[in-house]
Amino acid sequence: EVEFKLDPQTPGYVKMQSRVFSRMFGEFSPSRGDLVFSKTGEILGVMVNNSYCVLLSSFVPSAELRFGEDLPEGETESVLRRQWNRIQRLPMRLQ
C-alpha cells in the first residue's frame, strides 16, 4: 500500500509519497511499468518512473506497431520516433 498525492504541476499524474526509510528496509517500491490499483481494485494508472503514476481515464493507444514482412519502408521507425518525441516533450520529472 502506497500513498499518492496530486501534484498541480503535473495534471493527469499523481506523485507517490517518498518513503526513503521504508525503501531501505525492503518494503514495496514501485517502478516504471507497474500497474497502480485503488484499494477497491480499480486500475488507476501506470507508473512512469519510481515517483509518478499516469492516471488512466480511458485506454486509447497513441500508436500502433504492425509486424510482418510487408511493412512499408520506415513505418516502424516513424512510429518510434513520434513516441520518443512525445516523451521528450514531457517535464523532466516524468521522463
PLY file of the C-alpha trace (Angstrom):
ply
format ascii 1.0
element vertex 95
property float x
property float y
property float z
element edge 94
property int vertex1
property int vertex2
end_header
0.00 0.00 0.00
1.44 3.34 -1.09
0.05 6.84 -0.66
-0.20 9.12 -3.71
-0.72 12.88 -3.79
-2.00 15.18 -6.53
0.72 17.39 -7.98
-0.68 20.61 -9.53
2.40 20.91 -11.76
1.63 17.60 -13.47
-2.09 17.29 -14.28
-3.07 13.74 -15.19
-0.40 12.31 -12.90
-0.13 11.57 -9.18
3.08 11.53 -7.18
3.98 8.74 -4.81
4.82 9.88 -1.30
8.54 9.45 -0.69
9.37 6.74 1.79
13.13 6.69 1.81
13.37 4.75 5.07
10.85 2.09 4.05
12.70 1.50 0.75
15.92 0.92 2.66
14.24 -1.84 4.65
12.81 -3.64 1.63
9.20 -2.51 1.56
7.35 -2.07 -1.74
8.98 0.35 -4.15
7.07 0.74 -7.45
8.97 1.21 -10.70
8.24 2.10 -14.33
5.53 -0.04 -15.88
3.92 -1.18 -12.62
0.13 -1.03 -12.59
-1.45 1.03 -9.81
-4.78 -0.01 -8.30
-7.13 1.61 -5.81
-7.97 -0.11 -2.54
-11.21 -1.26 -4.20
-9.34 -2.95 -7.05
-9.93 -0.38 -9.81
-6.98 0.39 -12.07
-5.76 3.95 -11.50
-2.78 4.08 -13.82
0.75 3.03 -14.66
4.00 4.10 -13.04
6.06 6.19 -15.48
9.07 6.20 -13.16
9.65 5.43 -9.48
7.75 8.57 -8.33
4.91 9.34 -10.76
1.84 7.44 -11.95
-0.04 8.47 -15.09
-3.78 8.28 -14.46
-5.80 6.26 -16.96
-9.26 7.63 -17.62
-9.60 5.66 -20.85
-7.27 3.40 -22.73
-6.77 4.55 -26.29
-3.45 3.61 -27.91
-1.40 6.54 -29.17
0.28 4.45 -31.85
0.21 1.05 -33.46
3.19 -1.12 -34.32
2.49 -3.63 -37.06
4.50 -6.78 -37.61
5.09 -8.85 -40.70
7.05 -8.98 -43.90
5.01 -6.50 -45.95
5.52 -3.35 -43.88
6.07 -0.07 -45.72
9.67 1.15 -45.57
10.36 3.19 -42.41
6.93 2.74 -40.79
8.27 1.28 -37.52
11.00 3.92 -37.32
8.43 6.67 -37.84
6.14 5.36 -35.07
9.03 5.01 -32.62
10.35 8.49 -33.46
6.91 10.06 -32.82
6.65 8.27 -29.46
10.17 9.33 -28.47
9.38 12.95 -29.37
6.21 12.76 -27.30
8.20 11.56 -24.28
10.80 14.29 -24.76
8.06 16.97 -24.52
7.11 15.80 -21.01
8.54 17.61 -17.99
11.88 16.07 -16.96
10.43 14.60 -13.74
8.06 12.46 -15.87
10.63 11.14 -18.35
0 1
1 2
2 3
3 4
4 5
5 6
6 7
7 8
8 9
9 10
10 11
11 12
12 13
13 14
14 15
15 16
16 17
17 18
18 19
19 20
20 21
21 22
22 23
23 24
24 25
25 26
26 27
27 28
28 29
29 30
30 31
31 32
32 33
33 34
34 35
35 36
36 37
37 38
38 39
39 40
40 41
41 42
42 43
43 44
44 45
45 46
46 47
47 48
48 49
49 50
50 51
51 52
52 53
53 54
54 55
55 56
56 57
57 58
58 59
59 60
60 61
61 62
62 63
63 64
64 65
65 66
66 67
67 68
68 69
69 70
70 71
71 72
72 73
73 74
74 75
75 76
76 77
77 78
78 79
79 80
80 81
81 82
82 83
83 84
84 85
85 86
86 87
87 88
88 89
89 90
90 91
91 92
92 93
93 94
